[in-house]
Amino acid sequence: MRDARLLVGIAPHITPQKVERYTLGVTQRELVRSRVAGLAGFLAGGVLHAIAVLGIWQNGWAGFETPVDIWMFFAVSLLVMQLLRRIYFLRGDTGLFAEALKGLDPDLSDVSQLDAFGRVALRGALPWFAVSGIVALLLVGQDADGLTVPALVLTLAAAFFVFSRPMLRAHRVLKRAKHRGLVRLRDEIRRHEKALYQNGESAREAAQMLPALVALETRTEHLREWPLDLQTASRLVLYTAIPLGSWFGAGAVNIALEALIS
């Protein structure tokens, strides 16, 4: 909601009334749907773990031979349940921003006003990065590469798709606004250049205005075209490292435990 309030008056489709409606929280209907999403996640997590890790197709109920297997089955199911519920709520959280870029004419003097879109896009991608981290953990010490490797690739692809789609839209908006601004500035520069060769007040005015216009053109040319501040970019790198860090961390723990046991 903080990001939405920052965009009130900047994005035509984000109005104080819409922001106020979202601050009231979820409706009873949305809460019921989130519970359905959580139930679907619980079932999907259990099925994934039973097939990919316990090998229930080959071993049958013998796959649940130890209490650890049963515990991990329920742990993975509960994790996927919470992740799917969070994904459902993120769909609602980002719904306010879905159409916000339509008709937007950004102020090129302060491009950082649109950094809110980068933060919203990253929050939408976070659950998928978390899921990919869980899948990466399932890869360690398991004989289910045929399922977990494609699942890891798909969840990472989903994370980058969820993040890049609004970012690409915002990039196109900024790029078009920057192009329009440069066209206007260059037209003004050409007009003042012509006036510079004339005598009188117009020549003196052109001599005063040209340096400022050229400096503004240079500044506009170097404006960034992505709504991505340093903090959001750093978080993106951190989230991208979640699957890799999970895989290496779990591998190190697995090796250490084997060494201790042996």
matplotlib code that plots the C-alpha trace (Angstrom):
import matplotlib.pyplot as plt

x = [0.0, 2.9, 4.0, 0.5, 0.2, 3.4, 1.9, -1.4, -1.4, 1.3, -0.4, -3.9, -5.4, -4.2, -6.7, -7.1, -10.4, -8.8, -6.0, -8.5, -10.5, -7.3, -6.4, -9.6, -8.0, -9.3, -13.0, -14.7, -14.8, -11.1, -10.4, -12.3, -10.5, -7.2, -8.1, -8.9, -5.5, -3.9, -5.7, -4.5, -1.0, -1.1, -2.2, 0.3, 3.2, 2.3, 2.0, 5.3, 7.2, 5.7, 6.5, 9.8, 11.4, 9.7, 9.2, 5.8, 5.1, 7.9, 7.9, 4.2, 3.5, 6.9, 8.2, 7.0, 9.2, 10.7, 9.2, 11.5, 9.9, 6.4, 7.6, 9.2, 6.0, 3.9, 6.5, 6.7, 2.9, 2.5, 5.2, 3.7, 0.3, 1.6, 3.3, 0.2, -1.8, 0.8, 0.8, -2.9, -2.7, 0.1, -2.2, -4.5, -1.7, -0.4, -3.9, -3.8, -0.7, -1.8, -3.3, -1.5, 1.0, -1.8, -1.9, 1.0, 3.2, 6.2, 7.9, 11.5, 12.8, 12.2, 12.2, 12.6, 8.9, 8.3, 10.7, 7.5, 6.8, 10.1, 9.4, 6.0, 7.3, 10.0, 7.4, 5.4, 8.4, 9.5, 7.2, 8.5, 12.1, 11.1, 9.5, 12.6, 14.7, 12.6, 12.9, 16.7, 16.7, 14.8, 17.6, 20.2, 20.7, 17.5, 17.1, 14.4, 16.3, 13.8, 11.1, 12.9, 15.3, 12.4, 10.5, 13.5, 13.8, 10.1, 9.9, 12.9, 11.4, 8.1, 10.0, 11.8, 8.6, 6.6, 9.4, 10.2, 6.7, 5.8, 9.4, 9.3, 6.0, 7.5, 10.6, 8.6, 6.7, 9.9, 11.6, 8.7, 8.6, 12.3, 12.0, 9.2, 11.2, 14.3, 12.3, 10.9, 14.3, 16.0, 13.2, 13.8, 17.6, 17.2, 14.8, 17.2, 20.1, 18.3, 17.5, 21.2, 22.1, 19.6, 20.2, 18.3, 16.6, 15.9, 19.6, 20.5, 17.7, 18.9, 22.5, 21.2, 18.9, 21.1, 23.6, 20.7, 18.9, 22.0, 22.7, 19.1, 19.4, 22.5, 20.9, 17.8, 19.9, 21.5, 18.3, 17.8, 14.9, 14.2, 12.3, 14.9, 16.7, 19.8, 18.0, 15.6, 18.4, 20.3, 17.3, 16.8, 20.4, 19.7, 16.5, 18.2, 20.8, 18.1, 18.0, 21.8, 22.5, 19.9, 21.5, 25.0, 24.0, 22.0, 24.9, 27.4, 25.1, 24.6, 28.3, 29.0, 26.4, 27.7, 31.2, 30.0, 28.0, 30.9]
y = [0.0, 2.3, 1.9, 2.4, 5.7, 6.9, 6.4, 8.3, 11.2, 9.7, 6.6, 7.4, 4.0, 4.3, 6.5, 7.2, 5.4, 2.2, 2.4, 2.8, -0.2, -2.4, -1.2, -2.7, -6.2, -9.4, -10.1, -13.3, -14.6, -14.0, -15.7, -18.8, -18.9, -18.6, -21.7, -23.6, -22.6, -23.8, -27.1, -27.6, -26.7, -29.3, -32.0, -30.9, -30.8, -34.3, -35.8, -34.2, -35.4, -38.9, -39.4, -37.5, -38.4, -41.4, -43.2, -44.3, -45.6, -48.2, -48.8, -48.3, -47.6, -48.9, -45.5, -44.3, -46.7, -44.2, -41.4, -39.0, -39.9, -39.2, -35.9, -34.7, -35.6, -33.4, -30.6, -30.3, -30.4, -27.6, -25.5, -25.8, -25.0, -21.8, -20.8, -21.3, -19.2, -16.5, -16.6, -16.2, -13.2, -11.7, -11.9, -9.6, -7.4, -6.8, -6.5, -2.8, -2.3, -4.5, -1.7, 1.2, 1.7, 2.4, 6.1, 6.8, 9.8, 9.7, 12.8, 12.5, 14.9, 12.1, 8.6, 7.1, 7.6, 4.5, 2.3, 1.1, -1.1, -2.9, -3.6, -4.9, -7.1, -8.5, -9.3, -11.2, -13.3, -14.1, -17.1, -18.8, -18.2, -19.8, -22.8, -23.2, -23.3, -26.1, -28.1, -27.5, -29.0, -32.1, -32.6, -33.3, -36.9, -38.0, -40.2, -38.1, -35.9, -36.7, -34.8, -32.3, -30.9, -29.9, -28.6, -26.4, -25.0, -24.3, -22.5, -20.4, -19.6, -18.6, -16.4, -14.5, -14.3, -12.8, -10.3, -9.4, -8.9, -5.7, -4.6, -4.8, -2.9, -0.1, -0.1, 0.5, 3.4, 5.0, 4.5, 6.1, 9.0, 9.5, 9.5, 12.1, 14.3, 14.1, 15.0, 18.1, 19.2, 18.8, 20.7, 23.5, 23.3, 23.6, 26.6, 28.4, 27.6, 29.3, 32.3, 32.6, 33.7, 36.5, 39.9, 41.4, 40.1, 36.6, 36.0, 37.0, 34.8, 31.9, 32.3, 32.1, 29.1, 26.9, 25.8, 24.8, 23.0, 21.1, 20.1, 19.0, 16.9, 15.2, 14.5, 13.1, 10.8, 9.3, 8.7, 5.0, 3.2, 0.6, 1.2, -0.6, 1.0, -0.4, -1.9, -3.8, -5.0, -6.3, -8.2, -9.7, -11.0, -12.4, -14.1, -15.6, -17.1, -18.8, -22.1, -22.2, -21.5, -24.0, -26.7, -26.0, -25.7, -28.9, -30.7, -29.5, -30.7, -34.0, -34.5, -33.5, -35.9, -38.8, -38.0, -38.0, -41.2, -43.0]
z = [0.0, 0.6, -3.0, -4.2, -2.3, -3.8, -7.3, -6.6, -8.9, -11.1, -12.5, -13.8, -12.8, -9.2, -7.4, -3.7, -3.8, -5.2, -2.6, 0.2, -1.0, -1.0, 2.5, 3.9, 3.4, 1.9, 1.5, 2.8, -0.8, -1.3, 2.0, 1.0, -2.4, -0.6, 1.5, -1.6, -3.0, 0.2, 0.0, -3.6, -2.5, 0.3, -2.1, -4.8, -2.3, -0.9, -4.4, -5.5, -2.5, -2.6, -6.3, -6.6, -3.2, -1.7, -5.0, -4.1, -7.7, -7.3, -3.5, -2.6, 1.0, 1.9, 1.0, 4.4, 6.2, 8.7, 10.8, 9.0, 5.7, 7.2, 8.7, 5.5, 3.6, 5.8, 6.0, 2.2, 1.9, 4.4, 2.8, -0.6, 0.9, 2.4, -0.7, -2.9, -0.4, -0.6, -4.4, -4.4, -2.1, -4.2, -7.2, -5.3, -4.1, -7.6, -9.1, -8.2, -10.4, -13.3, -15.4, -13.8, -16.7, -19.2, -20.0, -17.7, -18.7, -16.3, -15.1, -16.5, -13.8, -11.2, -12.7, -9.3, -8.7, -10.8, -8.7, -7.0, -10.0, -9.6, -5.9, -6.7, -9.5, -7.2, -4.4, -7.0, -8.0, -4.4, -3.9, -7.1, -5.9, -2.6, -4.4, -6.5, -3.3, -1.9, -5.1, -5.0, -1.5, -2.8, -5.4, -2.8, -2.0, -3.9, -7.0, -8.5, -11.0, -13.7, -11.9, -9.7, -12.3, -14.7, -11.7, -10.7, -14.2, -14.5, -11.1, -11.9, -15.3, -13.6, -11.1, -13.9, -16.0, -13.1, -12.4, -16.0, -17.4, -15.4, -15.7, -19.5, -19.6, -17.4, -19.5, -22.7, -21.0, -19.8, -23.2, -25.0, -22.6, -22.9, -26.7, -26.6, -24.3, -26.5, -29.6, -27.9, -26.6, -30.0, -31.7, -29.2, -29.7, -33.5, -33.1, -30.8, -33.1, -35.9, -33.7, -32.7, -36.2, -36.1, -34.5, -31.6, -28.5, -30.0, -30.5, -26.9, -25.6, -27.7, -26.4, -22.9, -23.5, -25.6, -22.9, -20.6, -23.3, -24.4, -20.8, -20.3, -23.5, -22.2, -18.9, -20.6, -22.8, -19.8, -17.8, -16.8, -18.6, -16.0, -12.7, -10.7, -7.8, -6.2, -3.3, -5.5, -7.8, -4.7, -3.5, -7.0, -6.9, -3.4, -4.4, -7.5, -5.2, -3.0, -5.1, -5.6, -1.9, -0.9, -3.1, -1.9, 1.7, 1.7, -0.1, 2.5, 5.4, 3.7, 3.3, 6.9, 8.2, 6.1, 7.4, 11.0, 10.6, 8.9]

ax = plt.figure().add_subplot(projection="3d")
ax.plot(x, y, z, "-o")
ax.set_aspect("equal")
plt.show()
